[in-house]
Amino acid sequence: MKRSYLLIAIVLLATVFHSCSLHLGLTEGLDPEVTELLGNPSLQTLQNEAPAVILLKEYVVEIFSDGDYRLTFREVTKVLSEEGRVWTDVRYEYDKETEKIKLLYAKTVTPEGKVIPIQRDAVQVVAPESEYPKYTSIRALSFTMPGITIGSIVDYKVLIESKGQPEEFSERFFFQVNAPVLLVRCKVIMPQHKELKYVVFSPPPGVDTSPKIVEKAGKRIYLWEFKNIPASLPEEDMPPREEVCFNIYMTTAPDWNTCISRWKKLIAGKTDPDEVIKQKAKELTKSLKSWSDKVKEIFDYVKTEITFVHISLDKAGYEPAPAYEVFKNRYGDCKDKSTLLISMLRAVGIKAYYALVVTKDSGDLVEEIPTIYQFDHCIVAVEKEGGGYLFLDPTAKFYPFGHLPYNVQGQKVLVVREKDFLISQVPTADPWENLCVKRQFIEIKPDGSIRGRFTIEAYGNYEALFRSIFAAFDPTEIREAFELILARGIPGAKLIDYTCPNPLKFDESFTLRGTFEVREYCQKARDILIFPLPSVFWSFSEPIEEERRYSLQEIRRVEKDIVEFTVPQDYEVYYLPKPVRIETPFFEFRSSYQSRDGKICYHAEMVQKAFRVMPKEYPKYKKYWEEMTKKKEAFVVFVKE
């Protein structure tokens, strides 16, 4: 039961679902606690600073001995500007198979004190993953609060109950969202004999995160209460909200063994290959002898021939379809494709296991919280002949064998073996594994125009990106993509022709080729001709902000630029920039020029070494970048002989 509580609002359910009920027509005004919060001095300060302010955010959970639970969630928000109207659009996701919910009330209180209850026909029930509504039991309820004007207050409260599948309770509550919160409260009521494990993340400086604990009548009550929590402000290339927003992750699960034992019941027998799978696996590998070749052949088959259903593991559920069913239907989500890959590998005697991952999109694995529900992706761990594991992601359709998507690299992974489990770590790619090599061969003419050809070789993440783009494009879009790539490096260039390899042919390297020309490219001043070097490193963004609130996320990668150009007829080289070499903890830059046989060759390399630049390191990172920008002069001067 993994849900996101960084939601702008709460749930309303239509009566078409038998597990839901809706109570309308409440006419009471605001309660004394909310009235008191309206007099909070902080609210006056926020009037001109925030589009909306959450007056009260409250979670109350009661956990029972058998693992069932009852959760009430209340949120009271005041709209302060037109932009704050977004807080009146409510959307909530729930699992219709394991949960039932009841709207206790929902109302708008206008600045004049008029109470407007939500109407039944304002409620909509939708499937968030609209492409695969039958594939997931996740549903979303949404509505827009009525009668909203600037200064209105929206107030709603919902009851959520477990439904027929008692398990250990696990949940993540967010105290901090993208609006300021005057008062947030989390209360957990549970039997004294049960243990509550919890971890608090990213509290504001100076905040005591210890709960108040009271025991009475066989119950243990935990209470967290915080005031004046600032809004979480967005930032480019920031970490996921689980890492940067003030939140608490909790569970009553006793340990990882219990958690995994339960999941093993769901996966039991699912990877057993039937005769059809055995026959196909043997057919694919019959002429292959090495372990690596067999793994690659089966991986490429599952990767390309089985359609990936794009639903996160935590939304699609944790029970995979049997391998034979995935093979027959030719589609599946991450756990289904992993099931088939494991089955086919085992059919030829290669040991492979499920590997559950919390991707970079959702933060890191919290080992202190032993629950299966924190994982959002499933890949495969293949046991190597010499020991250790090769991790494969069968959903990564455009990645070459041996390469993993950026969002799983370096992440902790739970490998579920036959008799035990292992918490390991997915390797992080060396920067040189994510390599892009751009070569340009340019003829400079005496009139300042240029004509040339170029190649772009892509590997690792670059290769996956290019393959995915060009596989989705029609011929017109492919040409436009070439023109865009060319324009970013050589303004004013006219594309003459181009070639693009088959994006789905993985036994060939991925190289783009083309030719171009540009009139009046060089700057002329009497007998002087200035050749601006075509700009390089187009995927690296210059740090602009003076400081950052959060760490800067980067992909470890390398770009190489090789530009070979002729000396124009009747000209000679007057000026070549000096070589540059800059080494920092974050990146390396190297450039050099060589002149030979009437041609000049420029070499440059940019190596991004650091995956993450912390806020306190960012000013130094920016300074290094500015130093590099100044030193890498990008023009050559010719003068007439």
C-alpha positions in Angstrom: 0.0 0.0 0.0 2.4 2.6 -1.2 0.8 6.0 -1.8 2.1 9.5 -2.2 0.9 11.9 0.4 2.6 14.9 -1.2 -0.9 15.3 -2.8 -2.5 18.6 -3.1 -5.8 17.3 -1.9 -7.8 14.4 -0.7 -10.2 11.8 -2.1 -13.8 11.8 -3.1 -15.4 8.6 -4.2 -18.4 8.0 -6.5 -21.1 5.6 -5.4 -20.3 3.4 -8.4 -17.7 1.7 -6.3 -19.2 -0.6 -3.7 -16.3 0.1 -1.3 -17.1 3.8 -1.1 -19.7 6.1 0.3 -20.2 9.8 0.1 -21.8 12.1 2.8 -22.8 15.5 1.5 -24.6 18.5 2.8 -22.5 19.5 5.8 -23.2 23.1 6.7 -21.1 23.7 9.7 -18.5 26.5 9.5 -14.9 26.3 10.7 -14.0 24.6 13.9 -12.2 26.5 16.8 -8.7 25.1 15.9 -8.9 26.4 12.3 -10.3 29.7 13.5 -7.4 30.1 15.8 -4.9 29.3 13.0 -6.5 32.1 11.0 -5.2 34.5 13.6 -1.6 33.1 13.3 0.8 36.0 12.6 2.6 33.9 10.0 -0.5 33.9 7.9 -0.4 37.7 7.6 3.2 37.5 6.4 2.3 34.8 3.8 -0.5 36.9 2.4 1.8 38.4 -0.2 4.3 35.6 -0.5 2.4 32.4 -1.2 -0.5 31.5 -3.6 -2.0 29.4 -0.9 -1.4 28.3 2.7 -2.3 25.0 4.3 -3.8 25.9 7.7 -4.1 22.4 9.0 -2.8 19.0 7.7 -3.7 16.0 9.9 -3.1 12.3 9.7 -4.6 9.9 12.3 -3.9 6.2 11.9 -5.3 3.4 14.0 -3.6 0.1 13.6 -5.3 -3.1 14.8 -3.8 -6.4 16.1 -4.5 -8.2 12.9 -2.8 -5.6 10.7 -5.9 -3.8 9.6 -5.9 0.0 9.8 -8.1 3.0 9.7 -6.6 6.3 8.4 -8.3 9.7 8.5 -6.7 12.6 6.6 -7.8 16.2 6.8 -6.6 19.2 5.0 -7.7 22.8 5.4 -6.3 25.3 2.9 -6.8 29.0 2.3 -6.5 30.4 -1.2 -4.5 33.6 -1.3 -4.2 34.4 -5.0 -5.4 33.2 -8.5 -2.4 30.9 -8.6 -3.6 29.3 -5.4 -6.7 27.9 -7.1 -4.7 24.8 -8.1 -5.0 23.8 -4.4 -8.8 23.4 -5.0 -8.3 20.7 -7.6 -8.3 17.5 -5.7 -6.8 14.2 -6.9 -6.1 11.1 -4.9 -4.9 7.6 -5.9 -6.0 4.5 -4.1 -6.0 0.7 -4.6 -9.5 -0.4 -5.1 -8.6 -4.0 -4.4 -7.1 -3.4 -0.9 -8.7 -0.2 0.3 -12.1 1.3 0.8 -12.6 5.0 1.6 -15.4 7.2 2.8 -15.6 11.0 2.4 -16.6 12.4 5.8 -17.1 15.9 4.5 -15.8 18.4 1.9 -16.8 22.1 1.9 -15.7 25.6 0.8 -16.1 28.5 3.2 -16.2 31.8 1.3 -14.7 35.0 2.7 -18.2 36.1 3.6 -18.6 32.9 5.7 -21.0 31.1 3.3 -20.5 27.3 3.4 -20.7 25.5 0.1 -20.7 21.7 0.3 -19.4 19.6 -2.6 -22.0 18.2 -4.9 -22.2 14.5 -5.8 -21.9 15.1 -9.6 -18.6 17.0 -9.0 -16.8 13.7 -8.3 -15.0 11.7 -11.1 -13.3 8.3 -10.8 -10.6 7.7 -13.4 -7.8 5.2 -14.1 -4.5 7.2 -13.9 -2.8 4.7 -16.2 -5.5 5.2 -18.8 -3.7 3.1 -21.4 -3.9 0.0 -19.2 -7.0 0.4 -16.9 -7.4 -3.3 -16.5 -3.8 -3.9 -15.7 -3.7 -2.0 -12.4 -6.1 -1.7 -9.5 -5.0 1.9 -8.9 -7.8 4.4 -9.4 -7.9 8.1 -8.8 -10.7 10.3 -7.6 -10.7 14.0 -8.5 -12.9 17.0 -8.1 -12.8 20.8 -8.0 -14.0 22.5 -4.9 -17.0 24.8 -5.6 -17.5 28.5 -5.1 -13.8 29.4 -4.9 -12.8 33.1 -4.7 -9.6 34.7 -3.4 -9.7 34.2 0.4 -11.8 31.1 0.4 -11.0 28.2 2.6 -11.4 24.5 1.5 -11.8 21.9 4.2 -12.1 18.1 3.6 -11.6 14.9 5.5 -11.6 11.3 4.4 -11.6 7.9 6.1 -9.5 5.2 4.5 -9.7 1.6 5.7 -7.9 -1.6 4.7 -10.2 -4.0 2.8 -10.0 -7.7 3.5 -6.2 -8.1 3.2 -4.7 -7.5 6.6 -1.0 -7.0 6.5 1.6 -5.0 8.3 0.9 -1.3 8.0 3.4 0.8 6.0 3.1 4.4 5.0 5.0 7.6 4.2 3.5 10.9 5.4 4.8 14.2 4.1 4.8 17.1 6.5 6.2 19.5 3.9 4.6 20.1 0.5 4.8 22.9 -2.1 2.8 25.3 0.0 3.5 26.6 3.6 1.8 24.6 6.4 0.9 26.4 9.6 0.1 23.2 11.6 0.7 19.5 10.6 -0.1 16.6 12.9 0.5 12.9 12.6 -1.0 10.6 15.2 -0.6 6.8 15.3 -2.7 4.6 17.6 -1.7 0.9 17.9 -1.6 -2.1 20.2 1.1 -1.9 22.9 2.5 -5.3 21.8 3.2 -4.1 18.2 6.4 -2.2 17.3 6.4 0.9 15.2 9.5 1.5 13.1 10.0 5.0 11.7 12.6 7.2 10.1 12.2 11.0 9.7 13.7 12.7 6.7 14.8 16.3 6.0 13.4 18.1 9.1 13.9 21.9 9.2 16.9 23.0 11.2 16.3 23.0 14.9 13.1 20.9 14.8 12.8 18.1 17.4 11.4 15.1 15.5 10.9 12.9 18.6 7.2 11.9 19.0 5.2 12.3 22.2 4.3 8.7 23.3 1.4 7.9 25.6 0.3 4.4 26.7 -3.1 3.7 28.0 -5.8 1.0 27.8 -3.5 -1.4 26.0 -2.8 1.2 23.3 0.4 3.1 22.4 -0.1 6.5 20.9 2.6 8.3 18.9 2.1 12.0 18.2 4.1 14.3 15.9 3.1 17.9 15.7 4.9 20.7 13.9 4.2 24.4 13.2 5.1 26.8 10.5 6.6 24.4 8.0 7.9 26.3 4.9 7.0 25.3 1.4 9.2 23.0 -0.6 10.3 25.1 -3.6 11.1 23.4 -6.9 14.5 23.5 -8.5 16.0 22.2 -11.8 17.7 18.8 -11.6 16.8 18.4 -7.9 16.6 15.1 -6.0 13.2 13.4 -5.5 10.9 14.8 -2.9 11.4 11.8 -0.6 14.9 13.1 0.0 14.3 16.8 0.3 10.9 17.3 1.8 10.2 16.9 5.6 8.5 13.5 5.9 8.3 10.3 8.0 8.3 6.7 6.8 6.8 4.1 9.1 5.9 0.5 9.3 4.8 -2.2 11.7 6.6 -4.9 9.7 8.9 -6.8 12.0 11.9 -7.6 9.7 12.9 -8.2 6.1 12.6 -12.0 6.4 8.8 -11.6 7.2 8.4 -9.2 4.4 10.2 -11.3 1.8 8.5 -14.5 3.0 5.1 -12.9 2.2 6.3 -11.8 -1.3 7.7 -15.2 -2.1 4.1 -16.6 -1.7 3.1 -14.2 -4.5 5.9 -15.2 -6.9 5.9 -18.9 -6.1 5.9 -20.9 -9.4 5.6 -17.8 -11.6 9.1 -18.3 -13.2 8.6 -22.0 -13.9 9.1 -22.4 -17.7 6.6 -24.4 -19.7 7.5 -26.4 -22.7 7.0 -23.5 -25.1 9.4 -21.2 -23.1 11.9 -24.0 -22.9 11.8 -24.6 -26.6 12.2 -20.9 -27.4 15.1 -20.4 -25.0 16.9 -23.4 -26.5 16.2 -22.2 -30.0 17.7 -18.7 -29.2 20.9 -20.2 -27.7 21.4 -23.4 -29.6 24.5 -22.1 -31.6 25.9 -20.2 -28.7 28.6 -21.5 -26.3 29.6 -18.7 -23.9 27.5 -17.8 -20.8 27.6 -14.1 -21.8 26.3 -14.8 -25.4 23.4 -16.8 -24.1 22.4 -14.2 -21.5 22.6 -11.5 -24.1 20.5 -13.3 -26.7 17.7 -14.1 -24.3 17.9 -10.6 -22.8 17.6 -8.9 -26.2 14.7 -11.1 -27.0 12.7 -10.2 -23.9 13.7 -6.6 -24.2 12.6 -6.1 -27.8 9.8 -8.7 -28.3 7.8 -8.2 -25.2 6.0 -4.9 -25.0 6.6 -2.9 -21.8 3.5 -1.7 -19.9 4.7 1.6 -18.4 3.3 1.3 -14.9 5.4 1.7 -11.8 5.7 -1.4 -9.6 4.0 0.2 -6.7 1.0 1.0 -8.8 0.7 -2.2 -10.8 0.9 -4.4 -7.7 3.6 -6.8 -6.6 2.3 -10.1 -7.9 3.7 -10.9 -11.3 1.9 -12.8 -14.1 3.2 -16.3 -14.8 6.0 -16.5 -17.3 3.9 -18.5 -19.8 1.2 -15.9 -19.7 3.6 -13.0 -20.3 5.2 -15.0 -23.2 1.7 -15.7 -24.7 0.4 -12.1 -24.3 3.6 -10.5 -25.5 3.4 -7.7 -22.9 4.0 -7.0 -19.3 5.2 -4.5 -16.7 8.6 -4.6 -15.1 8.0 -7.5 -12.8 6.3 -9.5 -15.6 9.2 -8.9 -18.1 11.6 -9.9 -15.3 9.6 -13.0 -14.6 9.9 -14.1 -18.3 13.6 -13.2 -18.5 14.3 -15.3 -15.3 12.2 -18.2 -16.7 14.0 -18.3 -20.0 17.4 -18.0 -18.5 16.7 -20.8 -16.1 15.4 -22.9 -19.0 19.0 -23.0 -20.3 20.6 -23.6 -16.9 21.5 -20.0 -16.0 20.6 -18.9 -12.5 18.7 -15.6 -12.2 16.6 -13.9 -9.6 14.2 -11.0 -9.0 15.9 -7.8 -8.0 13.7 -5.0 -6.5 14.9 -1.5 -6.7 13.9 1.9 -5.4 14.9 4.1 -8.4 16.4 7.6 -8.2 12.9 8.9 -9.0 11.8 7.8 -5.5 15.0 8.3 -3.5 17.0 5.5 -1.8 16.1 2.2 -0.1 15.4 2.8 3.5 16.8 -0.4 5.1 15.3 0.4 8.5 11.8 0.1 7.0 11.5 -3.6 6.0 8.6 -3.4 3.6 8.2 -4.5 0.0 6.0 -1.5 -0.7 8.9 1.0 -1.0 10.2 -0.6 -4.2 9.0 1.0 -7.5 10.9 -1.1 -10.0 11.9 -4.7 -10.7 15.0 -5.9 -12.6 16.9 -9.2 -12.8 20.1 -10.3 -11.1 21.9 -13.0 -13.2 24.4 -15.1 -11.3 27.9 -14.8 -12.9 30.0 -17.8 -13.5 32.8 -16.4 -11.4 30.6 -15.1 -8.7 28.7 -11.9 -8.2 25.7 -10.6 -10.3 25.0 -9.0 -13.6 22.0 -6.7 -13.3 19.7 -6.5 -16.3 16.7 -4.3 -16.9 14.4 -6.0 -19.5 12.2 -2.8 -19.7 15.2 -0.8 -21.0 14.4 -1.4 -24.6 16.9 0.9 -26.1 19.9 0.2 -23.9 22.6 -2.1 -25.2 23.4 -5.3 -23.2 25.3 -4.6 -20.1 24.1 -1.0 -19.7 21.5 0.1 -17.2 19.3 3.2 -17.1 20.6 6.1 -15.1 17.7 5.9 -12.6 18.8 2.5 -11.3 22.6 2.9 -11.4 24.1 3.1 -7.9 20.8 2.3 -6.2 20.5 -0.4 -3.5 18.8 -3.5 -4.7 17.1 -6.4 -2.9 18.0 -9.7 -4.6 15.5 -12.4 -3.7 17.1 -15.8 -4.0 15.5 -19.3 -3.5 16.4 -19.6 0.2 17.5 -16.2 1.3 17.9 -12.6 0.1 20.7 -10.1 -0.4 20.8 -6.3 -0.2 23.4 -5.2 -2.7 24.1 -2.2 -4.9 23.7 -1.7 -8.7 27.0 -0.6 -10.2 27.4 3.0 -11.3 28.6 3.4 -14.8 32.1 4.8 -15.4 31.8 8.1 -17.2 33.4 6.6 -20.3 30.6 4.1 -20.6 28.3 7.0 -21.4 30.2 8.4 -24.3 29.3 10.6 -27.2 31.9 11.3 -29.9 31.2 14.1 -32.3 33.5 14.4 -35.4 33.4 17.2 -37.9 35.5 17.5 -41.1 35.2 21.1 -42.4 36.5 22.8 -45.6 37.0 26.5 -45.0 36.8 28.5 -48.3 38.5 31.9 -48.8 35.1 33.7 -48.9 34.4 32.6 -45.3 31.8 29.9 -46.2 32.3 26.3 -44.9 31.2 22.9 -46.1 31.6 19.7 -44.0 30.5 16.4 -42.9 29.9 15.1 -39.4 29.4 11.9 -37.4 28.0 11.3 -33.9 28.8 8.1 -32.2 26.7 7.3 -29.1 27.3 4.8 -26.3 25.5 3.9 -23.0 22.9 6.5 -22.0 23.6 8.6 -25.1 22.9 5.5 -27.3 19.7 4.7 -25.5 18.5 8.3 -25.8 19.2 8.5 -29.6 17.8 5.0 -30.3 14.5 5.9 -28.4 14.2 9.2 -30.2 14.8 7.9 -33.7 12.7 4.8 -33.2 9.7 7.0 -32.5 10.2 9.5 -35.4 8.9 9.4 -38.9 11.1 10.5 -41.8 10.1 14.2 -41.5 10.8 14.2 -37.8 14.2 12.5 -38.3 15.3 15.2 -40.6 14.1 17.9 -38.2 16.1 16.1 -35.4 19.3 16.2 -37.6 18.7 19.9 -38.3 18.2 20.6 -34.6 21.4 18.8 -33.6 23.3 20.6 -36.4 21.9 24.0 -35.4 23.0 23.7 -31.8 26.6 23.3 -32.9 26.8 25.4 -36.1 24.3 28.3 -36.3 23.0 28.9 -39.8 24.0 25.5 -41.1 22.0 24.0 -43.9 21.7 20.2 -43.8 22.4 18.6 -47.1 22.0 14.9 -46.5 22.1 12.4 -43.6 21.9 8.7 -42.6 20.5 7.1 -39.5 21.0 3.5 -38.5 18.2 1.1 -37.5 17.5 2.0 -33.9 16.5 -1.6 -33.1 19.5 -3.3 -34.5 21.7 -3.7 -31.5 24.5 -5.7 -33.0 25.7 -2.4 -34.7 27.0 0.7 -33.1 24.8 3.7 -33.3 26.3 6.4 -35.5 24.6 9.4 -37.1 26.1 10.9 -40.3 25.4 14.0 -42.3 26.8 16.8 -44.5 26.2 20.5 -44.3 27.2 23.9 -45.5 27.1 27.5 -44.1 27.5 30.7 -46.1 29.4 33.6 -44.5 30.3 31.5 -41.5 33.7 33.1 -40.8 34.2 36.7 -39.9 36.3 38.7 -42.4 38.3 41.9 -41.8 40.5 42.8 -44.8 43.2 40.1 -44.9 42.1 38.4 -41.7 39.7 35.5 -41.5 38.3 34.4 -38.1 36.9 30.9 -37.8 34.7 30.4 -34.8 35.0 26.7 -33.7 31.6 25.0 -33.9 30.3 24.9 -30.4 30.9 21.8 -28.4 29.4 19.8 -25.5 25.8 20.6 -26.3 24.3 18.4 -23.6 26.2 20.2 -20.7 24.3 23.0 -19.2 26.2 25.9 -17.7 25.3 26.5 -14.0 23.5 29.8 -13.8 22.1 30.0 -10.3 24.3 31.7 -7.7 23.4 29.1 -5.1 21.2 26.0 -4.8 18.7 24.8 -2.2 19.2 21.2 -3.1 21.9 19.1 -4.6 22.5 19.1 -8.4 21.9 15.8 -10.1 24.2 14.9 -13.0 24.8 11.9 -15.2 28.4 10.7 -15.2 29.3 11.0 -18.9 31.9 12.0 -21.5 31.7 14.0 -24.6 34.5 14.1 -27.1 34.7 16.6 -29.9 37.1 16.3 -32.9 37.0 19.0 -35.4 39.3 18.8 -38.4 39.4 21.8 -40.7 41.4 23.0 -43.7 43.5 26.2 -43.9 41.8 28.3 -46.5 43.6 28.7 -49.8 46.1 31.7 -49.8 45.8 31.9 -46.0 48.1 30.8 -43.2 47.5 30.3 -39.5 48.0 33.5 -37.5 46.6 32.4 -34.1 45.7 29.1 -32.5 44.4 28.9 -28.9 46.6 27.4 -26.3 45.9 23.9 -25.0 43.6 23.8 -21.9 43.6 21.3 -19.1 41.3 21.7 -16.1 40.8 19.0 -13.4 38.3 19.5 -10.6 36.5 17.1 -8.2 33.4 17.5 -10.4 34.6 17.4 -14.0 37.7 17.4 -16.3 38.2 19.4 -19.4 41.0 19.0 -21.9 41.6 20.6 -25.3 44.4 20.8 -27.8 45.2 21.8 -31.4 47.5 20.2 -34.0 48.5 21.6 -37.3 49.7 19.3 -40.1 49.6 19.2 -43.9 47.4 22.2 -44.4 44.9 20.9 -41.8 44.2 21.7 -38.2 42.7 19.2 -35.8 41.0 20.3 -32.6 40.5 17.7 -29.8 38.4 18.3 -26.7 37.0 16.2 -23.9 34.6 16.9 -21.2 34.3 14.3 -18.4 31.5 14.6 -15.8 32.8 12.7 -12.8 30.4 13.6 -10.0 26.9 12.2 -9.9 25.8 14.8 -7.3 27.0 18.3 -6.4 25.9 19.2 -2.9 24.6 22.8 -2.2 27.6 23.7 -0.2 29.9 22.6 -3.1 27.9 24.3 -5.8 29.6 27.7 -5.6 32.9 26.0 -6.1 31.5 24.0 -8.9 30.1 27.1 -10.6 33.5 28.9 -10.2 35.3 26.0 -11.9 32.8 26.0 -14.7 33.3 29.7 -15.3 37.1 29.3 -15.3 36.8 26.6 -17.9 34.5 28.7 -20.1 37.0 31.6 -20.1 40.0 29.3 -20.9 38.5 27.3 -23.8 38.8 29.9 -26.5 37.0 28.8 -29.5 38.3 30.6 -32.6 41.2 30.4 -35.0 42.6 33.4 -36.9 43.9 33.1 -40.5 45.8 35.8 -42.4 46.5 36.1 -46.1 50.0 35.0 -47.1 
